[in-house]
Every structure is written in C-alpha cells, then in structure tokens.
Amino acid sequence: MTMNKQKRVLIIAGESSGDQHAASYVRQHQKINPDIIFDAFGQKELKSTSANLIYDTEKIAVVGIIEVISKYKQITDALKLAKSHIDKTRPDLIILVDYVEFNLKIAKFAKSLGIRVIFYIAPQLWAWRERRARDLVENIDHLAVIFPFEEIFFKNYTNNVSYVGQPLFENKQLLNSVTKYEDRSIDLGIFPGSRESEIKNNIYSMLDCLQKNKNENVKIFYANKTSLELLNKLLPPEFHSKLESGKDIDKVSSCKKALCASGTVTLELAILEIPMIIMYKLSFLTFFIMRSLVKLKHIGLVNLVLGDEIGSEPIVQEYIQPSYSDQIDIMVELNKIDNDHQYRSNMIDRFKEIKDKLSIKSEIKLWEIAERLISTNV
C-alpha cells in the first residue's frame, strides 16, 4: 500500500475512557503509517502518544444537565478553540471519540468545510434519543462502533458503520491479569467514576455502604490526576491512604469485589472477573429528565452485552439514584458476593461469556477506515 506523506488527523476525546481508546488507535495507526501528524484534544493517555495535545479535556469532562451548565463557559471556549484549529489546519480527517454533544457540533462544522469525519465509539442512542441517530449519521462519513449489537442498530440508519472490535480486548495486560479469587488481597474496590460530577454524586453514597464491623481492606480507585485531586479534597484524611490508581491493573485485579459507577469500568472489571455492584447517582434534575428518555431497564455496559436483545440478560445488580433502603440492599448484596460461593461463581461464569463474545476479532480496524478516508481525500 502506498502511504500518503504528512497527512494530518485531528482526534477529539472528551472523557477518560475515550482518551484511552483514542491513544490505542494512535499507536496502532502510527505503526502502519508513521508519516501522519496527529493533533488531539484529549487527556493523559493521548498526551503519552506522539499526538500534539492542543487542549486537556479533563477540564470539560462532565455528565448531566446541571453539570454542563456549570462548565458552560469552559465547554464553549473549548469548542471555539477546536473550530479555530480545524479552520486553520484543515486536517485530512477528524476522528471524534464519544462525547456526543460536543463532538456532534464539531462534526457539523467539519462537514461545512468538507472535511472527512469518523465518529468512534457511538453515543448510546439505542438506549435513549434514538431519533438522533439520523442526525449523527448525516453529519459524518463513517461510524466505528465497539459492540456488535451497535452495528446491527445503526445499520437501520446507514451502511457506513463498522464494528471495529472492543478496544479493551487489545489490552494484553488487562486480559492476562486475572487473579485467582483466593489470592486477592483487597476486599472491596470502590470506583466512583472519572468525571468530577460523577465522583461528587457517587463517592459518599458508596462509602455509606461500607460495613465497619467487617474490618475490610478497602481501596478507592481514581481514574486520573484530576479525580485524585478531587477525592483528596472531598475525603477526610483517614481515607487518603486508601486511594489507588485505576490504571494500576495489578491493584485492580486484586479486588475480591467492587462497587462501581456505570461505564467502561464495568467491562474492565468483568474482564478481570471481579464480582461487582453498579451504583450510580445523578443530580436530581438530570435524573428526572433522563428517566423519561431512557428506554432500557439497565445502564451498565456489563449488563447490555449478553442476550438476543440489548440488556435482555443482565448479570449484576444496579442501583440508580440509590435511597437509604437501597444502601441496605447493597450491603446485603456485598455480603452475598462474599459468602455465597455458587452465586459468585455464576457471576464470574457470565463474565467469561462476555469475554468470549467480545474477544471475537472485527473484520476491519479503525486505522484501516481512517487510512481509506485519508487516501481517497481530494
């Protein structure tokens, strides 16, 4: 294959998990075509690649309507900066990673300039706001999805959609780090999320589920530097020694069980065969609005993979907007994971099914789609 010289690709990843997946893509594509110049709006992982980091998106990574309003100026400034950069550099290709509200605006702007766009990691429009699927596909050149069921869903709207594989299954360290249950030293891992708003909403409710009489070895896992700084501010000093990096796979794999926010972390824990409970709290207004929009009974990725339809075979318990009585139920569930060997084994067996399903190789890689769009660009 003849490679084009000095092509320019811009990547925009607004959140921690998207940043991780985008960094993995950059490394793969760079091996195939070292002549590409990568620019990025991203976080720590993209910064560690050859990409030129233009803006650190940790500053604008939020979830929920109220939280977006509170960061409105920063988000608007970042959007202006991105548009200005696109206008000046005219990249050959833009790869937008998740972060749909922000990235859809970028997609529309890029389209007005005739710049090719791939949207990588589809927004969960099959769960809510399905009508926006058409709006998305009309403004991009290709949609690269990371779950087989997403390809089936989006085929209803476009032929330019490809399942490119689940990026966590490219991570050999993650796949090879499963620890025998009896060898694990951390009784409970707490994963409150990666975004500021998630952590503020989740951490106290999660800590309220600790059972002091159990005298467990508990660790609280942070996603990035910003979340570490925030947790240090929010938590009393006696909890500071319990903080561990969520990027430390050896530490994470030492957890006997986990209490976690919804999101990519649920799949990472499933790969490591760690029994878990999903606990997720939104601001009241965000929850009130989302409740009328979301069609699925379950929101945790780990609960959406198995079964003939999305979410038809959930595996772990979910507690959304947990009340005090839910916290009691969570404590009971944590004890059940500890004490009911059969229950725990069944959950781990289902995780193995997820691993079998998602480890199937995709027919096409993201870098191949990118290379094709770059090479046909005129």
C-alpha positions as CSV (number, residue, x, y, z in Angstrom):
1,M,0.0,0.0,0.0
2,T,1.4,3.4,-0.9
3,M,1.1,5.8,2.0
4,N,0.4,9.5,1.7
5,K,3.0,11.8,3.2
6,Q,2.3,14.2,6.0
7,K,-1.4,13.8,6.3
8,R,-3.0,15.5,9.3
9,V,-5.5,13.8,11.6
10,L,-7.3,15.6,14.5
11,I,-8.7,13.5,17.3
12,I,-11.2,14.8,19.9
13,A,-11.8,12.6,23.0
14,G,-13.7,14.3,25.8
15,E,-13.6,11.7,28.5
16,S,-11.1,9.4,30.3
17,S,-12.2,6.1,28.6
18,G,-12.4,7.7,25.2
19,D,-8.9,9.1,25.7
20,Q,-7.6,5.7,26.5
21,H,-9.2,4.1,23.3
22,A,-8.1,7.1,21.2
23,A,-4.5,6.7,22.4
24,S,-4.6,3.0,21.5
25,Y,-5.8,3.9,18.0
26,V,-3.0,6.5,17.5
27,R,-0.3,3.9,18.4
28,Q,-1.7,1.3,16.0
29,H,-2.1,3.8,13.1
30,Q,1.4,5.2,13.7
31,K,2.9,1.8,13.3
32,I,1.3,1.4,9.9
33,N,1.8,5.0,8.7
34,P,4.4,6.9,10.7
35,D,4.1,10.0,8.4
36,I,0.7,11.1,9.8
37,I,0.7,14.2,12.0
38,F,-1.8,13.7,14.9
39,D,-3.3,16.6,16.8
40,A,-5.5,15.9,19.8
41,F,-8.0,17.3,22.2
42,G,-7.6,14.7,25.0
43,Q,-6.2,13.7,28.3
44,K,-3.2,11.9,29.8
45,E,-3.3,8.8,27.5
46,L,-3.3,10.8,24.3
47,K,-0.6,13.1,25.7
48,S,1.6,10.0,26.2
49,T,1.4,9.3,22.4
50,S,3.1,11.1,19.5
51,A,0.0,13.3,19.2
52,N,0.3,17.1,19.7
53,L,-2.0,17.8,22.7
54,I,-3.8,21.0,21.9
55,Y,-6.3,21.0,24.8
56,D,-6.7,18.9,28.0
57,T,-10.3,17.8,28.0
58,E,-10.3,16.7,31.7
59,K,-11.4,20.4,32.3
60,I,-14.7,19.8,30.4
61,A,-15.5,16.1,31.2
62,V,-18.9,16.3,32.9
63,V,-22.1,14.3,32.9
64,G,-25.6,15.7,33.5
65,I,-27.5,18.8,32.5
66,I,-26.8,20.9,35.6
67,E,-23.1,20.0,35.5
68,V,-22.8,21.0,31.8
69,I,-24.4,24.4,32.7
70,S,-21.8,24.9,35.4
71,K,-19.0,24.3,32.9
72,Y,-20.7,26.1,30.1
73,K,-18.1,28.8,29.5
74,Q,-15.2,26.3,29.5
75,I,-17.0,24.0,27.1
76,T,-17.9,26.9,24.8
77,D,-14.3,28.1,24.9
78,A,-13.0,24.6,24.0
79,L,-15.5,24.4,21.2
80,K,-14.3,27.7,19.8
81,L,-10.7,26.6,20.1
82,A,-11.4,23.3,18.3
83,K,-13.2,25.1,15.4
84,S,-10.5,27.6,15.1
85,H,-7.8,24.9,14.9
86,I,-9.8,23.0,12.3
87,D,-10.3,26.1,10.2
88,K,-6.5,27.0,10.3
89,T,-5.1,23.5,9.8
90,R,-7.7,21.9,7.6
91,P,-7.0,18.3,8.7
92,D,-7.4,15.5,6.2
93,L,-9.5,13.6,8.7
94,I,-11.2,14.2,12.1
95,I,-11.8,11.3,14.5
96,L,-14.4,12.2,17.1
97,V,-14.5,9.9,20.1
98,D,-17.7,9.6,22.1
99,Y,-18.6,12.9,23.9
100,V,-21.6,13.3,21.7
101,E,-23.0,16.8,22.4
102,F,-19.6,18.5,21.9
103,N,-18.5,16.2,19.0
104,L,-21.7,16.5,17.0
105,K,-21.2,20.2,16.9
106,I,-17.7,19.6,15.6
107,A,-19.0,17.1,13.0
108,K,-21.4,19.6,11.6
109,F,-18.7,22.3,11.4
110,A,-16.3,19.9,9.7
111,K,-19.0,18.9,7.2
112,S,-19.5,22.6,6.3
113,L,-15.8,22.7,5.4
114,G,-15.8,19.5,3.5
115,I,-13.6,17.7,6.0
116,R,-13.9,13.9,6.4
117,V,-15.2,12.7,9.8
118,I,-15.2,9.3,11.6
119,F,-17.2,9.0,14.8
120,Y,-15.6,6.4,17.0
121,I,-17.4,4.8,20.0
122,A,-21.0,5.5,19.2
123,P,-23.2,7.5,21.6
124,Q,-25.7,5.2,23.3
125,L,-28.6,6.3,21.1
126,W,-30.1,2.8,21.3
127,A,-30.7,3.5,25.0
128,W,-32.2,7.0,24.6
129,R,-32.8,9.6,22.0
130,E,-33.0,7.1,19.2
131,R,-34.2,9.8,16.8
132,R,-30.8,11.5,17.0
133,A,-29.2,8.5,15.2
134,R,-30.2,10.0,11.9
135,D,-28.8,13.4,12.8
136,L,-25.5,11.7,13.8
137,V,-25.0,9.7,10.6
138,E,-25.9,12.6,8.3
139,N,-23.0,14.6,9.6
140,I,-20.2,12.0,9.5
141,D,-18.5,9.8,6.9
142,H,-18.2,6.7,8.9
143,L,-19.3,5.4,12.3
144,A,-16.9,3.0,14.1
145,V,-18.6,1.0,16.9
146,I,-17.2,-1.2,19.6
147,F,-20.1,-3.5,20.3
148,P,-21.6,-6.0,17.8
149,F,-25.2,-5.0,18.8
150,E,-24.4,-1.4,17.9
151,E,-23.6,-2.3,14.3
152,I,-26.9,-4.0,14.0
153,F,-28.8,-1.0,15.4
154,F,-27.0,1.7,13.3
155,K,-27.4,-0.4,10.1
156,N,-31.0,0.8,10.3
157,Y,-29.7,4.4,9.5
158,T,-26.6,4.0,7.5
159,N,-24.4,1.5,5.6
160,N,-21.3,3.4,6.7
161,V,-21.0,1.7,10.0
162,S,-18.4,-0.9,11.1
163,Y,-17.8,-2.9,14.2
164,V,-14.0,-2.4,14.8
165,G,-13.6,-4.5,17.9
166,Q,-13.8,-3.8,21.6
167,P,-10.6,-1.9,22.4
168,L,-10.3,-3.3,25.9
169,F,-9.5,-6.7,24.2
170,E,-6.4,-5.1,22.6
171,N,-5.0,-4.6,26.1
172,K,-2.9,-7.7,26.7
173,Q,-2.0,-6.7,30.2
174,L,-5.7,-6.4,31.2
175,L,-6.5,-9.8,29.6
176,N,-3.6,-11.5,31.3
177,S,-4.1,-10.1,34.7
178,V,-7.0,-12.2,36.1
179,T,-6.0,-13.2,39.7
180,K,-7.3,-16.3,41.4
181,Y,-10.1,-15.2,43.8
182,E,-8.4,-16.7,46.9
183,D,-5.2,-14.8,46.1
184,R,-6.8,-11.4,46.1
185,S,-5.9,-9.1,48.9
186,I,-8.4,-6.2,48.5
187,D,-11.8,-7.0,50.0
188,L,-13.6,-4.2,48.2
189,G,-12.7,-1.8,45.4
190,I,-14.7,1.4,45.0
191,F,-14.8,3.0,41.6
192,P,-16.7,6.3,41.8
193,G,-16.2,7.4,38.1
194,S,-13.9,9.6,36.2
195,R,-15.7,12.9,35.8
196,E,-15.9,15.5,38.6
197,S,-19.8,15.4,38.7
198,E,-19.9,11.6,38.9
199,I,-17.4,11.5,41.7
200,K,-19.2,14.2,43.7
201,N,-22.5,12.4,43.2
202,N,-21.3,8.8,43.9
203,I,-18.5,8.8,46.5
204,Y,-20.4,9.5,49.7
205,S,-23.2,7.1,48.8
206,M,-20.6,4.4,48.1
207,L,-18.8,5.0,51.3
208,D,-22.1,4.8,53.2
209,C,-22.3,1.1,52.1
210,L,-19.1,0.2,54.0
211,Q,-19.8,-2.1,56.9
212,K,-17.5,-1.1,59.7
213,N,-17.8,-4.3,61.7
214,K,-16.3,-6.2,58.7
215,N,-13.0,-4.5,59.0
216,E,-12.3,-4.9,55.3
217,N,-9.3,-3.8,53.3
218,V,-11.0,-1.2,51.1
219,K,-9.4,0.8,48.2
220,I,-10.8,3.7,46.3
221,F,-9.7,3.9,42.7
222,Y,-9.3,7.2,40.9
223,A,-9.3,7.5,37.1
224,N,-6.8,10.3,36.5
225,K,-4.9,13.1,38.2
226,T,-7.9,15.5,38.4
227,S,-10.1,12.9,40.1
228,L,-7.3,12.1,42.6
229,E,-7.1,15.8,43.5
230,L,-10.8,16.0,43.8
231,L,-11.0,12.9,46.0
232,N,-8.3,14.2,48.3
233,K,-10.4,17.4,48.7
234,L,-13.7,15.5,49.3
235,L,-12.5,12.7,51.6
236,P,-11.4,13.1,55.2
237,P,-7.6,12.4,55.7
238,E,-8.1,8.9,57.0
239,F,-9.3,7.8,53.5
240,H,-6.3,9.3,51.6
241,S,-4.2,6.2,52.2
242,K,-6.9,4.1,50.6
243,L,-6.6,5.9,47.2
244,E,-5.1,3.9,44.3
245,S,-4.8,4.5,40.6
246,G,-7.4,2.8,38.5
247,K,-4.7,2.4,35.8
248,D,-2.8,0.1,38.1
249,I,-4.2,-3.2,36.7
250,D,-2.3,-5.4,39.2
251,K,-4.0,-3.5,42.1
252,V,-7.4,-3.6,40.4
253,S,-7.1,-7.3,39.8
254,S,-6.5,-7.8,43.5
255,C,-10.1,-6.8,44.3
256,K,-12.4,-9.6,45.6
257,K,-15.5,-7.5,44.7
258,A,-16.3,-3.9,43.5
259,L,-18.8,-1.2,43.9
260,C,-18.6,0.9,40.8
261,A,-20.2,3.6,38.7
262,S,-21.6,2.7,35.3
263,G,-19.4,2.8,32.2
264,T,-16.3,1.2,30.8
265,V,-15.0,0.3,34.2
266,T,-17.8,-2.4,34.4
267,L,-16.3,-4.1,31.4
268,E,-12.7,-3.9,32.7
269,L,-13.9,-5.5,36.0
270,A,-15.7,-8.2,34.1
271,I,-12.5,-9.0,32.1
272,L,-10.7,-9.3,35.4
273,E,-13.6,-11.5,36.7
274,I,-14.3,-9.3,39.6
275,P,-17.9,-9.6,41.0
276,M,-19.5,-6.1,41.2
277,I,-22.5,-4.0,42.0
278,I,-23.3,-0.9,39.9
279,M,-24.3,2.2,41.9
280,Y,-24.9,5.4,40.1
281,K,-26.3,8.8,41.2
282,L,-27.1,11.8,39.0
283,S,-28.2,15.2,40.1
284,F,-32.0,15.3,40.7
285,L,-32.9,17.3,37.7
286,T,-30.6,15.3,35.3
287,F,-32.2,12.0,36.7
288,F,-35.7,13.5,36.3
289,I,-35.1,14.4,32.6
290,M,-33.2,11.2,31.8
291,R,-35.8,8.9,33.4
292,S,-38.4,9.9,30.7
293,L,-35.8,9.4,27.9
294,V,-34.0,6.2,28.7
295,K,-35.8,3.1,27.3
296,L,-33.5,0.4,28.8
297,K,-34.0,-1.2,32.2
298,H,-30.2,-1.4,32.7
299,I,-27.4,1.1,32.1
300,G,-24.2,-0.8,33.0
301,L,-22.3,-1.9,29.9
302,V,-21.7,-5.3,31.6
303,N,-25.5,-5.8,31.6
304,L,-26.0,-5.0,28.0
305,V,-23.8,-7.4,26.1
306,L,-25.4,-10.8,26.5
307,G,-28.8,-11.9,25.2
308,D,-30.6,-11.6,21.9
309,E,-31.7,-8.0,22.6
310,I,-29.8,-5.2,24.3
311,G,-30.0,-5.7,28.1
312,S,-32.1,-8.8,27.9
313,E,-29.6,-10.8,30.1
314,P,-28.3,-8.6,32.9
315,I,-25.6,-10.1,35.2
316,V,-25.0,-7.7,38.1
317,Q,-27.3,-5.7,40.4
318,E,-27.8,-2.0,39.5
319,Y,-28.9,0.7,41.9
320,I,-29.6,4.0,40.2
321,Q,-30.4,7.0,42.4
322,P,-29.9,4.8,45.5
323,S,-32.0,5.5,48.5
324,Y,-31.2,4.6,52.1
325,S,-33.1,1.3,51.7
326,D,-31.1,0.6,48.5
327,Q,-27.9,1.1,50.5
328,I,-29.1,-1.6,52.9
329,D,-29.8,-3.9,49.9
330,I,-26.3,-3.1,48.5
331,M,-24.7,-4.2,51.8
332,V,-26.7,-7.4,51.7
333,E,-25.6,-8.0,48.1
334,L,-21.9,-7.3,49.0
335,N,-22.2,-10.0,51.8
336,K,-23.8,-12.4,49.3
337,I,-20.9,-12.0,46.9
338,D,-18.5,-12.7,49.8
339,N,-20.4,-15.7,51.3
340,D,-22.4,-17.4,48.6
341,H,-19.7,-19.3,46.6
342,Q,-22.3,-20.5,43.9
343,Y,-23.7,-17.0,43.4
344,R,-20.2,-15.6,42.9
345,S,-19.1,-18.4,40.6
346,N,-22.2,-17.9,38.4
347,M,-21.5,-14.2,38.1
348,I,-17.9,-14.9,37.1
349,D,-19.0,-17.6,34.5
350,R,-21.3,-14.9,32.9
351,F,-18.3,-12.6,32.7
352,K,-16.4,-15.3,30.9
353,E,-19.3,-15.4,28.4
354,I,-18.9,-11.7,27.8
355,K,-15.2,-12.2,27.2
356,D,-15.9,-14.9,24.7
357,K,-18.4,-12.7,22.9
358,L,-16.3,-9.5,22.8
359,S,-13.0,-11.2,22.0
360,I,-14.2,-12.1,18.5
361,K,-12.0,-10.2,16.1
362,S,-13.5,-7.5,13.9
363,E,-13.2,-7.7,10.2
364,I,-11.9,-4.1,9.9
365,K,-9.8,-1.9,12.2
366,L,-10.3,1.8,12.9
367,W,-6.9,2.7,11.3
368,E,-8.0,0.9,8.1
369,I,-11.1,3.0,7.8
370,A,-9.0,6.1,8.6
371,E,-6.4,5.2,6.0
372,R,-9.0,4.6,3.4
373,L,-10.7,8.0,4.0
374,I,-7.4,9.8,4.0
375,S,-6.2,8.2,0.8
376,T,-9.4,9.0,-1.0
377,N,-9.5,12.6,0.2
378,V,-9.1,15.1,-2.6
